[in-house]
Amino acid sequence: MDPALAIGVGATLVAIFGSIILEGGNPMAIVLIPSLVLVFGGTLGAAIAGGVMRDVKGLPKQIIRAATAKVPSPEVLVETLVHLADRARREGILALEDEVGSIEDPFLQRGLQMAVDGIDPEEVAEILGSEVDTKRGADKAGAKLFADMGGYAPTIGIIGTVLGLVKVLGNLSEPTKLGAEIASAFVATLWGVMSANVFWLPLSNRLKRVSAIECELMDLTIEGVIAIQAGSNPRLLAQKLQSLLPAEDAKKEVA
């Protein structure tokens, strides 16, 4: 599990509530149930209205995925592919039959099984490439839903503030209560902006980044499987795969 999301959100919340305390305020003053219900409920409702139920039903899974996603290691993948290429070149592609079951990555496992079964390399690349494209599309839809929520939340918060100010204007005959009521009215805007920039937009960006890394490694896997089928030299394969890695990962490989 990559802790970046938890660390980032936690640090932001500590900064926000810490600043309230340092200024002598009470953090519980912004925890108003009506404002929370309006902002979070209204944001979710607007996102549902702007999407399709298939994406909405997958919302809990996307939140869990964003929070618990384990960023795969390119170094481990390259080592595995080079090992498989070395054995295939020495013993033949059929010798990898007993390696298939021990591979944890299901995508690599499927690709290797197709290679062992003698499926044409072009068909292997097409089938696996289609799977990558499908994953990109699904991940994009999940990230978009959170991005939409990040756009709706501030506006919903403003609606809450306007409703609060309408209430204030209706009670001008009680000036002693105006200060507290005006402050409460602006809490909705606060939660709208805060939820967008602390929760929804970071979740969207997190999902985009995790998806990009996973798809890059899937593309790397396709290159490796095709090279294994072609009987490529393991050292040349290692160099080729390293050239496809981001600069920082390639440096780790060389080191």
Backbone bond lengths (Angstrom), bond angles and torsions (degrees), N, CA, C in turn:
res aa  C-N    CA-C-N  psi(-1)  N-CA   C-N-CA  omega(-1)  CA-C   N-CA-C  phi
1 M - - - 1.471 - - 1.519 109.95 -
2 D 1.317 116.57 128.68 1.455 121.86 176.83 1.530 108.46 -87.67
3 P 1.352 118.16 121.39 1.476 120.85 -172.83 1.519 114.89 -84.72
4 A 1.330 118.72 7.36 1.463 120.54 -173.45 1.524 112.69 -56.55
5 L 1.346 117.53 -44.22 1.468 120.38 -177.96 1.523 111.12 -62.94
6 A 1.332 116.64 -48.44 1.463 120.56 -178.53 1.526 111.10 -62.41
7 I 1.326 115.94 -42.36 1.470 119.85 -179.84 1.528 110.39 -65.01
8 G 1.324 116.23 -45.48 1.462 119.99 -177.93 1.514 113.23 -64.21
9 V 1.328 116.78 -49.21 1.472 120.44 179.96 1.521 110.48 -64.80
10 G 1.338 116.07 -42.48 1.467 120.03 179.30 1.515 112.09 -61.07
11 A 1.343 116.40 -44.05 1.462 120.25 -179.79 1.526 111.14 -64.23
12 T 1.334 116.62 -38.25 1.466 120.29 179.65 1.523 111.11 -65.95
13 L 1.336 117.02 -44.47 1.466 120.39 179.73 1.525 111.06 -64.79
14 V 1.333 116.71 -39.34 1.472 120.09 177.54 1.524 109.92 -62.71
15 A 1.337 116.58 -41.45 1.462 120.17 179.52 1.529 111.36 -63.65
16 I 1.335 116.13 -42.72 1.471 120.19 -177.66 1.520 111.21 -67.25
17 F 1.338 116.05 -54.09 1.461 118.93 -177.25 1.524 111.29 -71.71
18 G 1.340 116.05 -30.00 1.465 119.03 176.56 1.514 111.86 -65.18
19 S 1.331 116.34 -39.15 1.472 119.62 178.94 1.525 111.25 -65.62
20 I 1.338 116.02 -35.22 1.468 119.46 178.03 1.524 109.85 -63.31
21 I 1.336 115.69 -44.37 1.468 120.46 -179.47 1.527 110.78 -65.79
22 L 1.336 116.73 -43.09 1.466 120.60 -178.95 1.519 111.98 -62.95
23 E 1.330 116.84 -28.93 1.457 120.91 178.29 1.532 112.12 -85.15
24 G 1.333 115.64 3.37 1.460 119.90 177.33 1.512 114.34 85.22
25 G 1.340 116.22 12.72 1.457 119.63 179.99 1.513 112.66 -90.92
26 N 1.302 115.63 175.94 1.457 122.60 178.75 1.529 108.66 -108.94
27 P 1.343 118.28 115.45 1.474 120.15 -178.93 1.518 113.38 -55.50
28 M 1.327 116.77 -30.88 1.462 120.01 -178.64 1.522 111.92 -70.20
29 A 1.329 117.24 -11.28 1.463 120.13 -179.28 1.527 111.45 -67.26
30 I 1.338 117.13 -23.28 1.472 119.20 179.76 1.533 111.69 -97.89
31 V 1.323 116.50 -1.58 1.473 119.67 178.14 1.528 108.33 -92.27
32 L 1.323 114.69 80.15 1.463 121.36 -179.98 1.526 108.82 -109.09
33 I 1.313 116.75 119.52 1.463 122.11 -174.86 1.532 112.99 -56.06
34 P 1.352 119.36 -46.59 1.477 118.32 -179.93 1.531 112.59 -57.90
35 S 1.339 117.11 -41.86 1.463 120.31 179.91 1.519 111.42 -66.33
36 L 1.326 116.48 -41.16 1.468 120.70 179.36 1.522 111.25 -63.99
37 V 1.324 115.96 -43.10 1.466 120.17 179.63 1.520 110.33 -63.18
38 L 1.328 116.56 -44.70 1.465 120.32 -178.90 1.524 111.41 -63.80
39 V 1.333 117.57 -48.96 1.467 121.28 -174.39 1.521 111.39 -68.63
40 F 1.323 116.79 -52.70 1.467 119.04 -176.15 1.528 111.49 -72.91
41 G 1.332 116.54 -42.49 1.457 119.25 178.04 1.520 112.53 -66.62
42 G 1.343 115.95 -43.50 1.465 119.77 179.60 1.520 112.12 -66.18
43 T 1.336 116.64 -39.38 1.469 120.33 178.66 1.519 111.14 -63.26
44 L 1.329 116.16 -45.39 1.458 120.06 178.91 1.525 110.84 -63.09
45 G 1.323 116.80 -42.50 1.459 120.25 179.48 1.520 112.47 -62.52
46 A 1.323 116.50 -41.50 1.466 120.23 179.16 1.528 110.93 -65.84
47 A 1.346 115.87 -38.39 1.466 119.83 178.79 1.529 110.90 -65.87
48 I 1.329 116.31 -39.90 1.468 120.59 177.62 1.526 110.19 -62.94
49 A 1.316 115.98 -43.65 1.465 120.40 -179.01 1.524 111.65 -63.71
50 G 1.329 117.43 -31.65 1.451 120.72 -177.77 1.507 114.80 -91.20
51 G 1.341 116.99 0.73 1.463 120.34 -178.78 1.514 112.00 -124.11
52 V 1.318 115.17 -156.52 1.468 121.45 175.86 1.517 108.06 -124.39
53 M 1.317 116.42 155.59 1.463 120.48 -173.56 1.529 112.37 -62.99
54 R 1.317 117.69 -28.75 1.469 119.59 178.94 1.530 110.68 -60.32
55 D 1.342 116.27 -42.43 1.462 119.93 178.83 1.522 111.03 -70.94
56 V 1.338 116.46 -38.46 1.460 120.69 -178.44 1.530 110.77 -64.96
57 K 1.320 116.75 -41.50 1.465 120.14 179.68 1.523 111.63 -63.26
58 G 1.324 116.07 -28.32 1.464 119.47 -179.94 1.519 113.58 -85.62
59 L 1.352 117.14 1.83 1.457 121.23 -176.85 1.540 113.05 -58.59
60 P 1.346 119.41 -48.21 1.474 118.68 179.07 1.533 112.60 -59.71
61 K 1.334 116.27 -40.46 1.469 119.09 179.22 1.520 111.69 -64.53
62 Q 1.344 116.23 -36.70 1.458 119.85 179.76 1.525 110.80 -67.68
63 I 1.329 117.07 -37.80 1.467 120.48 177.35 1.522 110.13 -64.03
64 I 1.342 116.03 -45.07 1.468 120.16 178.55 1.519 110.69 -62.84
65 R 1.333 115.77 -41.42 1.466 120.20 -179.96 1.526 111.27 -63.19
66 A 1.329 116.01 -43.37 1.465 119.52 179.62 1.524 111.45 -63.68
67 A 1.339 115.99 -36.41 1.461 120.05 -176.70 1.520 113.02 -80.21
68 T 1.324 117.09 -29.99 1.469 119.89 -172.51 1.525 114.19 -115.38
69 A 1.323 117.50 2.27 1.470 120.10 -175.60 1.521 110.84 -57.68
70 K 1.315 114.82 133.37 1.459 121.22 175.37 1.522 107.59 -101.28
71 V 1.327 115.71 114.95 1.461 119.92 -178.51 1.520 108.97 -70.03
72 P 1.341 118.29 118.52 1.465 120.88 -177.04 1.521 112.05 -65.02
73 S 1.336 115.28 152.87 1.459 121.16 -177.76 1.524 111.01 -94.48
74 P 1.324 118.59 120.40 1.468 120.42 177.91 1.526 112.12 -67.12
75 E 1.338 116.89 -29.96 1.457 119.95 -179.38 1.525 110.97 -63.10
76 V 1.341 115.29 -44.47 1.471 119.79 -179.57 1.518 110.29 -64.17
77 L 1.336 117.14 -40.81 1.462 120.82 -179.94 1.520 111.18 -63.63
78 V 1.328 117.41 -45.35 1.464 120.59 179.57 1.520 110.51 -61.70
79 E 1.328 117.20 -43.24 1.466 120.58 179.33 1.528 110.70 -60.77
80 T 1.320 116.05 -42.38 1.471 120.20 -179.38 1.525 110.85 -64.45
81 L 1.322 116.83 -45.87 1.469 120.43 -179.25 1.529 111.65 -64.42
82 V 1.324 116.95 -40.15 1.470 120.19 179.17 1.531 110.20 -66.06
83 H 1.333 116.16 -39.62 1.475 119.94 177.23 1.525 110.81 -61.88
84 L 1.319 116.19 -44.89 1.463 120.31 179.67 1.526 111.20 -64.68
85 A 1.320 116.74 -40.08 1.465 120.62 179.11 1.523 110.92 -64.86
86 D 1.336 116.73 -39.19 1.462 121.08 179.79 1.525 110.97 -64.32
87 R 1.324 116.40 -44.74 1.463 119.42 -179.75 1.528 111.62 -69.00
88 A 1.355 116.21 -39.69 1.463 119.78 179.57 1.526 110.75 -62.86
89 R 1.318 116.55 -36.29 1.460 119.15 -178.39 1.530 111.30 -73.38
90 R 1.329 116.38 -33.60 1.468 119.77 -178.83 1.528 112.51 -81.28
91 E 1.352 116.16 -38.91 1.468 119.73 -171.38 1.526 113.54 -115.47
92 G 1.333 116.90 -7.91 1.456 119.11 -177.61 1.519 111.13 99.11
93 I 1.329 115.80 154.74 1.461 121.47 -175.50 1.527 112.24 -62.93
94 L 1.342 117.38 -31.06 1.468 120.39 -178.87 1.523 112.08 -68.29
95 A 1.337 116.90 -19.80 1.464 120.32 179.57 1.529 111.16 -68.07
96 L 1.329 117.19 -14.51 1.467 120.77 -178.80 1.529 112.28 -84.07
97 E 1.335 116.43 -1.66 1.471 120.29 -179.89 1.521 111.49 -54.40
98 D 1.352 116.27 -42.05 1.462 118.78 -177.24 1.534 112.64 -79.91
99 E 1.338 117.27 -6.87 1.458 121.15 177.68 1.529 111.87 -86.00
100 V 1.322 115.97 -24.11 1.468 120.91 -173.60 1.524 111.78 -58.12
101 G 1.313 117.02 -47.23 1.465 120.60 -175.77 1.517 113.84 -67.14
102 S 1.324 118.48 -22.63 1.462 121.48 -177.17 1.529 113.16 -90.29
103 I 1.326 117.17 -4.46 1.465 121.15 -179.35 1.527 109.85 -82.73
104 E 1.331 116.54 126.91 1.466 121.13 -176.95 1.524 112.38 -80.26
105 D 1.323 117.38 -32.51 1.464 121.33 -178.38 1.532 109.13 -73.37
106 P 1.345 118.58 111.62 1.469 120.51 -177.07 1.526 113.19 -63.10
107 F 1.326 117.74 -31.55 1.462 120.86 -179.96 1.529 110.27 -68.07
108 L 1.318 116.42 -47.43 1.466 120.71 176.56 1.525 110.39 -63.69
109 Q 1.307 116.53 -37.10 1.459 120.52 179.70 1.519 111.25 -62.14
110 R 1.330 116.87 -44.05 1.459 120.38 178.85 1.531 111.24 -65.60
111 G 1.326 115.25 -43.13 1.454 118.79 179.84 1.510 112.39 -63.11
112 L 1.317 116.70 -42.95 1.467 120.92 179.96 1.519 110.83 -66.87
113 Q 1.324 117.12 -38.34 1.457 120.13 179.29 1.526 110.70 -63.38
114 M 1.336 116.45 -41.16 1.464 119.48 177.44 1.527 111.18 -64.26
115 A 1.334 116.30 -37.26 1.463 120.19 178.25 1.520 110.86 -65.33
116 V 1.330 115.78 -43.68 1.467 120.41 178.93 1.529 110.75 -65.00
117 D 1.321 116.84 -34.69 1.466 120.78 -179.71 1.528 112.45 -74.68
118 G 1.316 117.08 -4.32 1.459 120.55 175.66 1.512 115.06 82.32
119 I 1.345 117.36 19.52 1.461 120.11 177.36 1.526 109.25 -68.42
120 D 1.314 116.24 141.71 1.456 121.89 -177.64 1.536 110.70 -55.52
121 P 1.338 118.59 134.89 1.469 121.67 -178.11 1.526 113.93 -54.02
122 E 1.333 116.89 -37.15 1.470 119.30 179.41 1.525 110.99 -65.46
123 E 1.326 116.53 -37.93 1.459 120.08 178.54 1.529 110.35 -70.10
124 V 1.336 116.65 -38.73 1.465 120.54 177.25 1.521 109.67 -59.60
125 A 1.345 116.13 -47.65 1.463 120.86 -179.55 1.525 110.98 -62.74
126 E 1.330 116.89 -38.77 1.464 120.49 -179.15 1.522 111.38 -68.45
127 I 1.331 116.54 -44.25 1.468 120.51 -179.05 1.520 110.74 -64.63
128 L 1.330 116.45 -48.72 1.462 119.85 -179.21 1.522 111.28 -68.11
129 G 1.328 116.93 -36.59 1.460 120.11 177.95 1.523 112.02 -63.86
130 S 1.326 116.92 -37.52 1.464 120.84 177.43 1.527 110.59 -64.88
131 E 1.329 115.95 -36.51 1.461 120.14 178.77 1.531 110.45 -65.37
132 V 1.327 116.17 -39.61 1.467 120.20 177.87 1.523 110.19 -64.85
133 D 1.318 117.20 -43.19 1.469 120.94 179.31 1.527 111.50 -62.46
134 T 1.334 115.94 -39.97 1.467 120.11 178.42 1.519 110.66 -63.96
135 K 1.319 116.13 -42.25 1.470 120.54 178.86 1.524 110.84 -63.55
136 R 1.323 117.07 -43.11 1.468 120.22 178.67 1.537 110.92 -58.47
137 G 1.332 115.79 -42.84 1.456 119.93 -179.84 1.521 112.43 -64.65
138 A 1.329 116.37 -43.47 1.467 120.63 -179.48 1.524 110.79 -66.41
139 D 1.327 116.43 -42.80 1.465 120.11 179.84 1.526 111.04 -65.89
140 K 1.309 116.25 -36.91 1.468 120.70 179.37 1.524 110.28 -63.59
141 A 1.337 116.68 -40.31 1.467 120.53 179.68 1.521 111.02 -64.78
142 G 1.353 116.52 -41.37 1.457 120.14 178.97 1.513 112.55 -64.38
143 A 1.337 116.24 -43.10 1.467 120.34 179.93 1.524 110.98 -67.48
144 K 1.329 116.41 -35.79 1.465 120.34 -178.57 1.519 111.56 -63.05
145 L 1.329 117.50 -36.36 1.454 120.77 -178.61 1.532 110.21 -61.54
146 F 1.334 116.90 -42.41 1.461 119.88 178.63 1.529 110.90 -70.46
147 A 1.329 116.56 -36.18 1.468 119.74 177.03 1.534 110.23 -62.95
148 D 1.332 116.30 -39.73 1.469 120.38 176.93 1.532 111.10 -62.72
149 M 1.332 115.74 -41.73 1.465 119.77 178.78 1.531 110.56 -63.32
150 G 1.340 115.31 -36.02 1.459 118.98 176.57 1.517 112.54 -65.30
151 G 1.328 116.25 -27.55 1.464 120.13 176.91 1.517 113.11 -81.14
152 Y 1.336 116.01 -35.99 1.471 119.91 -178.09 1.525 112.65 -75.79
153 A 1.331 118.11 -36.92 1.470 122.19 -170.20 1.532 113.90 -54.73
154 P 1.355 119.03 -49.53 1.468 117.17 -179.80 1.532 113.20 -60.00
155 T 1.332 116.72 -38.47 1.460 119.71 -179.96 1.527 111.37 -67.70
156 I 1.330 116.56 -40.00 1.473 119.87 176.10 1.521 109.43 -62.05
157 G 1.337 116.36 -38.55 1.456 120.05 177.60 1.516 112.14 -62.05
158 I 1.323 116.56 -39.33 1.470 120.37 178.09 1.523 110.48 -64.96
159 I 1.332 115.73 -38.28 1.471 119.54 176.73 1.527 109.55 -59.14
160 G 1.339 116.09 -43.20 1.466 119.74 178.42 1.519 112.15 -62.14
161 T 1.328 116.09 -39.40 1.463 119.57 178.46 1.527 111.34 -65.53
162 V 1.328 116.49 -42.07 1.469 120.04 178.25 1.527 110.63 -61.45
163 L 1.328 115.89 -42.60 1.467 119.14 178.52 1.523 110.72 -62.21
164 G 1.349 115.76 -39.34 1.456 119.72 178.75 1.521 111.75 -66.03
165 L 1.338 116.43 -39.16 1.470 119.60 179.34 1.525 111.55 -69.44
166 V 1.322 116.32 -32.28 1.473 119.45 175.00 1.525 109.74 -61.00
167 K 1.321 115.54 -41.55 1.468 120.12 177.80 1.527 110.72 -63.99
168 V 1.361 115.17 -40.59 1.467 119.71 179.42 1.528 110.76 -61.10
169 L 1.328 116.03 -45.73 1.462 120.01 -178.81 1.522 112.33 -64.33
170 G 1.322 115.07 -23.55 1.465 118.23 178.22 1.510 113.00 -82.21
171 N 1.333 116.72 -7.74 1.471 120.66 -178.53 1.527 111.94 -121.88
172 L 1.334 117.52 32.52 1.466 120.98 -179.09 1.527 112.24 -65.03
173 S 1.305 116.07 -16.82 1.471 119.46 -179.84 1.526 112.02 -74.30
174 E 1.379 116.39 -9.96 1.458 120.52 179.07 1.523 108.93 -119.94
175 P 1.333 118.32 75.96 1.471 121.92 -174.27 1.521 113.93 -60.84
176 T 1.313 118.86 -25.20 1.462 120.36 -178.40 1.534 112.34 -67.71
177 K 1.314 116.68 -20.19 1.459 120.46 -178.24 1.536 112.72 -97.35
178 L 1.336 116.27 -8.42 1.463 119.26 -172.22 1.527 112.75 -63.39
179 G 1.321 116.77 -42.08 1.461 120.18 -177.31 1.518 111.91 -58.46
180 A 1.322 116.81 -49.78 1.461 121.11 -178.71 1.527 111.26 -65.76
181 E 1.335 117.05 -38.40 1.459 120.23 -178.32 1.532 112.01 -70.65
182 I 1.338 116.66 -37.45 1.465 119.97 177.04 1.526 110.00 -65.56
183 A 1.333 116.89 -41.91 1.468 121.13 178.14 1.531 110.39 -61.13
184 S 1.327 115.71 -42.85 1.466 119.20 179.56 1.521 111.10 -65.06
185 A 1.329 116.44 -34.74 1.463 119.87 -179.07 1.524 111.07 -62.47
186 F 1.336 117.58 -37.79 1.460 120.78 -176.98 1.531 113.11 -80.24
187 V 1.324 117.82 -8.50 1.466 120.76 177.81 1.530 110.55 -63.89
188 A 1.310 117.43 -34.73 1.467 120.36 179.82 1.526 110.86 -63.09
189 T 1.338 117.11 -43.34 1.465 120.00 177.08 1.518 110.68 -62.80
190 L 1.333 115.76 -40.40 1.464 120.24 178.03 1.520 111.17 -57.71
191 W 1.338 116.84 -48.10 1.459 120.01 -178.68 1.528 111.65 -69.45
192 G 1.317 116.85 -32.61 1.456 118.95 177.45 1.515 111.99 -63.11
193 V 1.340 115.79 -49.32 1.465 120.21 179.58 1.521 110.84 -67.96
194 M 1.332 116.63 -41.40 1.463 120.60 -176.79 1.535 111.53 -67.51
195 S 1.327 117.00 -44.31 1.466 119.18 -179.25 1.523 111.38 -64.34
196 A 1.340 116.47 -36.01 1.460 120.00 179.47 1.521 111.13 -64.80
197 N 1.340 116.56 -45.37 1.454 121.03 -172.03 1.522 114.68 -92.43
198 V 1.333 116.66 -13.46 1.459 120.00 177.98 1.528 111.66 -102.49
199 F 1.332 117.15 -32.82 1.465 120.25 -176.11 1.530 113.42 -112.08
200 W 1.323 117.15 -64.31 1.465 119.98 -166.69 1.526 113.80 -68.82
201 L 1.316 118.23 -49.99 1.468 119.34 -179.05 1.533 112.36 -67.11
202 P 1.342 119.01 -42.11 1.472 117.75 174.34 1.526 113.35 -60.77
203 L 1.343 117.66 -38.00 1.463 120.22 177.02 1.523 110.75 -62.22
204 S 1.325 116.19 -43.47 1.461 120.46 178.90 1.526 111.14 -61.34
205 N 1.326 116.32 -48.21 1.470 119.90 -179.22 1.521 111.78 -65.82
206 R 1.313 116.29 -35.74 1.470 120.62 177.83 1.533 110.24 -62.42
207 L 1.325 116.83 -46.97 1.456 120.69 179.80 1.528 111.53 -62.81
208 K 1.324 116.68 -39.48 1.465 120.43 178.24 1.523 110.59 -62.47
209 R 1.329 116.07 -44.39 1.466 120.14 -177.38 1.520 111.71 -67.91
210 V 1.327 117.10 -44.48 1.468 120.34 178.45 1.518 110.42 -61.89
211 S 1.337 116.53 -43.24 1.459 120.57 179.03 1.523 111.21 -61.47
212 A 1.341 116.66 -42.46 1.469 120.47 -179.58 1.522 111.02 -61.26
213 I 1.338 116.88 -42.90 1.464 120.83 -179.86 1.527 110.29 -65.63
214 E 1.338 115.99 -45.30 1.465 119.41 -178.91 1.526 111.45 -63.05
215 C 1.330 117.31 -41.85 1.468 120.60 -179.47 1.530 111.39 -69.05
216 E 1.327 117.30 -35.55 1.464 120.34 175.94 1.530 110.89 -60.75
217 L 1.333 115.78 -41.89 1.467 119.37 -179.85 1.530 111.21 -72.38
218 M 1.321 117.20 -30.96 1.464 119.74 175.55 1.530 110.20 -66.93
219 D 1.340 116.48 -39.63 1.467 120.02 175.47 1.527 110.39 -63.38
220 L 1.333 114.97 -38.30 1.468 120.35 178.14 1.529 109.99 -64.15
221 T 1.318 115.87 -39.10 1.467 121.24 179.00 1.526 110.62 -62.64
222 I 1.331 116.62 -42.54 1.462 120.21 179.33 1.522 110.19 -60.48
223 E 1.337 117.15 -45.11 1.464 121.13 178.09 1.524 110.37 -58.78
224 G 1.332 116.09 -42.32 1.458 120.34 -178.88 1.518 112.97 -66.25
225 V 1.331 116.64 -44.65 1.470 120.25 -178.88 1.525 110.94 -63.77
226 I 1.323 117.31 -42.60 1.465 120.87 179.32 1.528 109.95 -63.71
227 A 1.340 116.89 -39.93 1.467 120.60 178.73 1.527 111.28 -66.12
228 I 1.323 116.63 -37.63 1.465 120.56 177.85 1.521 109.85 -63.61
229 Q 1.333 116.89 -43.42 1.460 120.59 176.94 1.526 112.06 -59.98
230 A 1.337 115.83 -35.20 1.469 120.45 -177.72 1.521 112.59 -81.46
231 G 1.335 116.79 -4.97 1.455 120.09 179.90 1.515 113.04 72.73
232 S 1.320 117.89 33.83 1.463 122.04 -177.34 1.520 111.94 -64.23
233 N 1.319 114.90 152.70 1.465 121.26 175.56 1.527 109.00 -65.01
234 P 1.343 118.46 128.47 1.466 121.30 -177.02 1.531 113.27 -56.44
235 R 1.341 116.60 -38.82 1.466 119.08 -179.47 1.522 111.03 -67.48
236 L 1.323 115.73 -41.90 1.465 118.94 178.17 1.527 110.69 -66.00
237 L 1.338 114.80 -37.39 1.463 118.78 178.10 1.528 110.20 -63.29
238 A 1.337 116.79 -43.02 1.464 120.52 179.21 1.525 110.63 -59.39
239 Q 1.340 116.34 -43.55 1.463 120.14 179.62 1.529 111.17 -65.15
240 K 1.330 115.96 -39.90 1.461 120.00 -179.57 1.523 110.86 -64.89
241 L 1.329 115.91 -45.50 1.466 119.59 -178.57 1.519 111.06 -66.92
242 Q 1.330 116.86 -38.43 1.464 120.28 178.18 1.529 111.10 -63.40
243 S 1.330 116.27 -33.68 1.463 119.61 179.30 1.522 111.88 -68.30
244 L 1.336 116.79 -19.83 1.462 121.06 179.60 1.521 112.84 -90.71
245 L 1.356 116.04 -8.87 1.454 120.36 -179.42 1.522 110.57 -82.44
246 P 1.356 117.36 155.60 1.466 119.79 171.53 1.521 109.79 -57.77
247 A 1.321 117.72 155.33 1.455 122.81 -172.75 1.527 112.46 -54.85
248 E 1.353 117.62 -43.16 1.461 119.56 -176.85 1.519 112.18 -67.13
249 D 1.342 117.55 -34.99 1.463 120.92 178.63 1.513 110.70 -73.55
250 A 1.326 117.38 -37.42 1.458 120.90 178.33 1.529 110.90 -63.79
251 K 1.349 116.46 -37.07 1.459 119.92 178.59 1.532 111.11 -64.97
252 K 1.336 116.44 -37.13 1.464 120.54 178.11 1.513 110.11 -63.19
253 E 1.332 115.98 -40.45 1.468 120.37 179.86 1.524 110.68 -62.97
254 V 1.332 115.82 -44.58 1.456 119.67 -177.87 1.509 110.49 -65.71
255 A 1.377 115.23 -38.90 1.468 119.67 179.64 1.516 110.66 -65.31
